[in-house]
Amino acid sequence: MSDVIQNNVSEPGKRYFGLHFAEGVAQYTERGKGEYKVFLNQDTINKMDSTFEGKPVYVGHRSEIDLKNVDGWVIKSFFNKSDGKNWVEFIAITDAAKEAIAKGYKLSNAYIVKSTTSGDKWHGVEYEKQVMDGEYEHLALVPDPRYAESIILTPKEFKEYNASKEVQLSKLQNSLKEVKSMFSFWKKSKVENGLDADVTVTLPKSGKEVLLSTVINEADEMAVSMNAGMAHPKSMVNMGSESITVEGLMSKHTACMNELDALKKEKEASAKPEEKKENEEPRKQFDKDGQKKENEEEDKDKKKEEEKGEKKENAIHFDALKNAEATAAPQGNDQPAILNALDYGKQLYGSK
């Protein structure tokens, strides 16, 4: 009775279920060694379950076990098939344990390693050792559990949790069954790269048997075409009252173009010589080089005519200037003949 009073027990113990372990790498800190990682697989964890029954529960970890001052007891540890994790059923007897659970504390187990093997890597995480066997020592209620997914539930909550997980699992299994029922698989041989290239599948609608590699390649080609904004060659399109693949439509288009080219060549080959001559005449009229040459000749002739006119006019003006003294100076006029010539020039050309 003194122990009950010392541990502040004001009401009967409460039963809980909690997730405390899962396969994988766990990190620990040890005095003098610092942090290190160990790996436990599912077989080892399952083997350790039986050692947890009757072990003490504390608020916080204990370096030494005191069975006279405990906060609860472990009833059993077991593998939960609903979520694939290892759970523990325990009873909390002290007010401190119940208050810790109410605050959201989770579970952290403590175990003694009995045997190990060398380290390796698991899902890309390196670890120093793999635990091959161990024995549980105690269960602790802590605010920061080693496994972040750890939870504590009442019996009713645990039942509901399992029911929801089983519904999810059932849906997944049904989906896998549907996929499996859609195809009939059988393997003839296996290639080195891991792809079962010779696996044959029976298509569900047509009943046609094809290689799985063919189905994968066609699906991949279709994905590439869709990403490029193009129709897949095997896609169907309506052409009047007929349905045809894009590939078939392309073939028909090519055949039509080839036929049109052949008709055009045949028409050109059968044309009369007179028609060819008439067709060629307009081309001569628009011969750029010939037209350019003709224009150049016309420009030369025009330039020569202009030069002749200028020379004739200049000669007339020169004769006028040469005879200016005799024609522009009347008798009795004392003005120099040269000035009369300049005046005559002004009359002819003007002055500014």
C-alpha positions in Angstrom: 0.0 0.0 0.0 2.9 2.4 0.8 4.2 1.9 -2.8 0.8 2.8 -4.2 0.7 6.0 -2.1 4.3 6.9 -3.1 3.5 6.6 -6.8 0.4 8.8 -6.5 -2.2 6.3 -7.7 -5.6 7.9 -7.3 -7.6 5.5 -9.5 -7.4 2.1 -11.1 -4.9 1.5 -13.9 -5.8 2.1 -17.5 -5.1 -0.2 -20.5 -3.5 1.2 -23.6 -2.1 0.1 -27.0 0.9 1.7 -28.5 3.1 1.4 -31.6 6.7 1.1 -30.4 8.8 -0.6 -33.0 9.2 -1.1 -36.8 11.8 -2.6 -39.0 14.6 -0.2 -40.0 17.6 1.8 -38.8 17.5 3.4 -35.4 20.0 6.0 -34.0 21.3 5.8 -30.4 23.6 7.9 -28.3 25.9 6.3 -25.8 28.4 7.9 -23.4 31.9 7.8 -24.7 30.8 6.6 -28.1 28.5 9.3 -29.3 25.8 8.6 -31.9 25.6 5.4 -33.8 23.1 3.5 -35.9 21.8 -0.1 -35.8 19.5 -2.1 -38.0 16.8 -4.5 -36.9 14.9 -6.6 -39.4 11.3 -7.8 -38.9 12.4 -11.4 -37.9 14.6 -10.1 -35.1 11.9 -7.8 -33.8 9.3 -10.5 -33.8 11.6 -12.9 -32.0 12.1 -10.2 -29.2 8.4 -9.8 -28.6 8.1 -12.6 -26.0 10.8 -10.9 -23.8 8.6 -7.8 -23.2 5.8 -9.4 -21.3 5.8 -8.2 -17.6 8.5 -5.6 -18.0 8.0 -2.2 -16.2 6.7 1.1 -17.8 8.3 4.4 -16.7 7.7 8.1 -17.4 11.1 8.7 -19.0 13.9 6.2 -19.4 15.7 4.6 -16.5 19.4 3.7 -16.3 18.5 1.3 -13.4 15.4 -0.8 -13.0 13.4 -0.3 -9.8 10.5 -2.7 -9.7 9.1 -1.0 -6.5 8.6 2.3 -8.2 7.0 1.8 -11.6 4.4 3.7 -13.6 2.9 0.7 -15.3 3.4 -2.8 -16.7 3.8 -4.3 -20.2 1.1 -6.9 -20.9 2.5 -8.1 -24.3 4.2 -7.0 -27.5 3.0 -8.2 -30.9 3.1 -7.8 -34.6 0.0 -5.9 -35.9 -0.9 -7.3 -39.4 -3.2 -4.3 -40.0 -0.2 -1.9 -40.4 2.9 -4.1 -40.3 4.3 -2.6 -37.1 5.0 -3.9 -33.7 2.7 -2.8 -30.9 2.6 -3.2 -27.2 -0.4 -3.6 -24.9 0.3 -2.1 -21.5 -1.3 -0.8 -18.3 -0.6 2.7 -16.8 -1.1 2.7 -13.1 0.2 6.0 -11.8 -1.3 9.5 -12.2 2.1 10.6 -13.7 1.8 8.0 -16.5 -1.8 8.9 -17.3 -1.0 12.6 -17.3 2.0 12.0 -19.6 -0.3 10.1 -22.1 -2.8 12.9 -21.9 -0.1 15.4 -22.8 0.8 13.4 -25.9 3.8 11.5 -24.8 4.7 8.5 -27.0 6.5 5.2 -26.5 10.2 4.3 -26.6 11.5 0.9 -25.8 14.8 -0.1 -24.1 16.4 -3.4 -24.9 19.7 -5.2 -24.3 21.6 -6.4 -27.4 22.6 -10.0 -27.2 24.2 -10.5 -30.6 25.1 -8.4 -33.7 26.7 -8.7 -37.1 28.6 -6.2 -39.2 27.1 -3.0 -40.6 25.8 -2.3 -44.1 23.3 -0.1 -45.8 19.5 -0.2 -45.7 17.4 2.0 -48.1 20.4 4.2 -48.6 21.1 4.6 -44.9 24.4 3.3 -43.5 24.5 1.6 -40.1 27.3 0.4 -37.9 25.8 -2.9 -36.7 22.8 -5.2 -37.3 21.1 -6.5 -34.2 20.5 -10.3 -34.5 19.0 -10.9 -31.1 17.9 -8.8 -28.1 15.8 -8.7 -24.9 13.5 -5.9 -23.8 14.3 -4.2 -20.5 11.6 -1.5 -20.0 9.1 0.7 -21.8 9.3 4.5 -21.5 6.7 7.3 -22.0 8.7 10.2 -23.7 7.8 13.5 -25.4 10.2 12.8 -28.3 10.1 9.1 -29.3 12.8 7.4 -31.4 10.0 6.5 -33.9 8.1 9.6 -34.9 5.1 7.4 -36.0 4.6 6.1 -32.5 1.1 6.5 -31.1 -0.8 5.5 -28.0 -4.5 4.5 -28.2 -7.2 3.4 -25.9 -8.7 -0.1 -26.6 -11.6 1.4 -28.5 -9.4 3.7 -30.5 -7.1 0.8 -31.3 -10.0 -1.3 -32.6 -11.1 1.6 -34.8 -7.5 2.2 -36.0 -7.2 -1.5 -37.1 -10.6 -1.4 -38.8 -9.6 1.6 -40.9 -6.3 0.0 -41.8 -8.0 -3.2 -42.8 -10.3 -1.2 -45.1 -7.3 0.4 -46.8 -5.6 -2.9 -47.0 -8.7 -4.5 -48.5 -9.0 -1.8 -51.2 -5.3 -2.3 -52.1 -5.7 -6.0 -52.3 -8.8 -5.6 -54.5 -7.0 -3.3 -56.8 -4.2 -5.8 -57.2 -6.7 -8.5 -57.9 -8.4 -6.4 -60.6 -5.0 -5.8 -62.2 -4.1 -9.4 -62.0 -7.5 -10.5 -63.4 -7.1 -8.2 -66.4 -4.1 -10.0 -67.7 -2.9 -13.6 -67.9 0.9 -13.7 -67.4 3.4 -16.4 -68.2 7.2 -16.2 -68.6 9.3 -18.0 -71.1 12.7 -16.6 -70.2 14.4 -13.8 -68.3 16.9 -11.3 -69.6 20.0 -10.1 -67.7 18.8 -6.5 -67.3 15.9 -7.5 -65.2 13.1 -6.9 -67.8 11.1 -10.0 -68.5 11.0 -9.3 -72.2 9.5 -12.7 -73.1 6.6 -12.3 -70.7 3.4 -12.7 -72.7 0.1 -11.2 -71.7 -3.4 -11.8 -72.9 -5.3 -8.6 -73.5 -8.6 -8.6 -71.7 -10.9 -7.3 -74.5 -9.5 -8.7 -77.7 -8.1 -11.8 -76.2 -4.9 -11.2 -78.2 -1.6 -12.6 -76.9 1.2 -10.0 -77.1 4.6 -9.6 -75.5 4.7 -7.4 -72.4 7.6 -5.4 -73.9 5.5 -4.6 -76.9 2.7 -3.2 -74.7 5.2 -1.2 -72.7 6.9 0.2 -75.9 3.6 1.2 -77.5 2.4 2.9 -74.3 5.8 4.8 -74.1 5.5 5.9 -77.7 2.0 7.1 -77.1 3.1 9.1 -74.1 5.9 10.7 -76.1 3.5 11.7 -78.9 1.0 13.2 -76.5 3.7 15.2 -74.8 4.8 16.5 -78.2 1.2 17.5 -79.0 1.0 14.9 -81.8 -1.5 12.1 -82.4 -0.2 8.6 -82.0 0.1 6.7 -85.3 -2.2 4.0 -83.9 -4.9 6.5 -82.8 -8.2 6.1 -84.6 -9.9 9.0 -86.5 -13.2 9.2 -88.4 -13.0 9.6 -92.2 -16.5 9.9 -93.4 -18.2 6.7 -92.5 -14.9 4.9 -92.1 -12.7 4.7 -89.1 -9.0 4.6 -89.8 -5.7 5.0 -87.9 -3.6 8.1 -88.1 -0.9 6.0 -89.7 -3.3 4.7 -92.3 -4.5 8.2 -93.1 -0.9 9.4 -93.6 -0.4 6.5 -96.0 -3.5 7.5 -98.0 -2.4 11.1 -98.1 1.1 10.1 -99.4 -0.5 7.9 -102.1 -2.7 10.7 -103.3 0.2 13.1 -103.5 2.2 10.6 -105.5 -0.7 10.1 -107.9 -1.1 13.9 -108.5 2.6 14.3 -109.2 2.5 11.4 -111.7 -0.5 13.0 -113.5 1.2 16.4 -113.7 4.4 14.9 -115.2 2.3 12.9 -117.7 0.4 16.1 -118.8 3.6 18.1 -119.3 5.2 15.2 -121.3 2.1 15.0 -123.7 1.9 18.8 -124.4 2.2 19.9 -128.2 5.4 21.8 -129.4 3.2 24.9 -130.4 1.9 25.1 -126.9 5.4 24.8 -125.4 6.5 27.7 -127.8 3.6 29.9 -126.8 4.3 29.2 -123.2 8.0 30.2 -123.7 7.3 33.5 -125.6 6.0 35.4 -122.5 9.2 34.4 -120.7 11.3 36.2 -123.3 9.3 39.4 -122.8 10.1 39.3 -119.2 13.7 38.4 -119.6 15.4 40.7 -117.1 18.9 40.6 -118.6 17.6 41.3 -122.1 15.3 44.2 -121.0 18.2 45.7 -119.0 20.5 45.5 -122.0 17.9 47.2 -124.3 17.4 50.0 -121.8 21.1 50.6 -121.6 21.4 50.9 -125.4 18.5 53.4 -125.4 20.2 55.5 -122.7 23.5 55.6 -124.7 21.7 56.8 -127.9 19.8 59.5 -126.0 23.1 60.6 -124.3 24.8 60.9 -127.7 22.0 63.0 -129.2 22.1 65.3 -126.1 25.9 65.7 -126.5 25.5 66.6 -130.2 22.9 69.3 -129.4 25.1 70.8 -126.7 28.1 71.0 -129.0 26.1 72.6 -131.8 24.6 75.2 -129.4 28.1 76.0 -127.9 29.5 76.5 -131.4 26.8 79.0 -132.3 27.5 80.9 -129.0 31.2 80.8 -129.7 30.8 82.3 -133.2 28.6 85.0 -131.8 31.3 85.9 -129.3 34.0 85.8 -131.9 32.2 88.2 -134.3 30.9 90.4 -131.5 33.3 93.2 -132.3 32.1 93.5 -135.9 28.4 93.1 -135.3 27.8 94.9 -131.9 30.0 98.0 -132.2 28.4 100.7 -134.6 30.7 103.4 -136.2 31.4 106.4 -134.2 31.1 104.5 -130.9 34.2 105.1 -128.7 33.4 102.1 -126.4 36.0 99.2 -126.6 34.9 96.3 -128.7 35.5 93.9 -125.8 32.9 95.6 -123.7 30.4 95.4 -126.4 31.1 91.7 -126.7 30.5 91.3 -122.9 27.2 93.1 -123.2 26.2 90.9 -125.9 27.0 87.9 -123.8 24.9 89.2 -121.0 22.0 89.6 -123.4 22.4 86.0 -124.5 23.0 84.4 -121.0 21.7 87.1 -118.7 23.5 88.3 -115.6 23.1 88.2 -111.8 
